[in-house]
Amino acid sequence: QVQLVESGGGLVQAGGSLRLSCAASGLTFSTYAMGWFRQTPGKEREFVAAINRSGGRTDYADSVKGRFTISRDNAKNTVYLQMNILKPEDTAVYFCAADLVLTGGLHSERGNYDYWGQGTQVTVSS
């Protein structure tokens, strides 16, 4: 049974930082690209960042470029999202997701992802 468990969310002031973690089990982690998405009430889940299987390629939404960094540790079956210079508009539930890929590619479309975590709340106060 595949499980993705996010942690590290919380309440932070604008300008602050948080580091999200997503621990994966029940899958061969190194064969999956990983992504982070976020969702606020009444809105669609949106892409935040993705990383390919080896960690050598990454992609970011324009809204987080230069502030967020995605990384992974295949030995620990974990993907991270370092979030710096947080803004109130970053407030959302953050989800990690796993995308089985046969190549070194990655996707920003949520429809490509096979497994999802339960989400962790990030709240940024102004």
Buried (B, 14 or more C-beta within 10 A) or exposed (E): EEEBBBEBBEEBEEEBEBBBBBBBEEBEBEEBBBBBBBBEEEEEBBBBBBBBBEBEEBBBBEBBEEBBBBBBEBEEBBBBBBBBEBBEEBBBBBBBBBBBBEEEBBBBEBEBBEBBBEBBEBBBEE
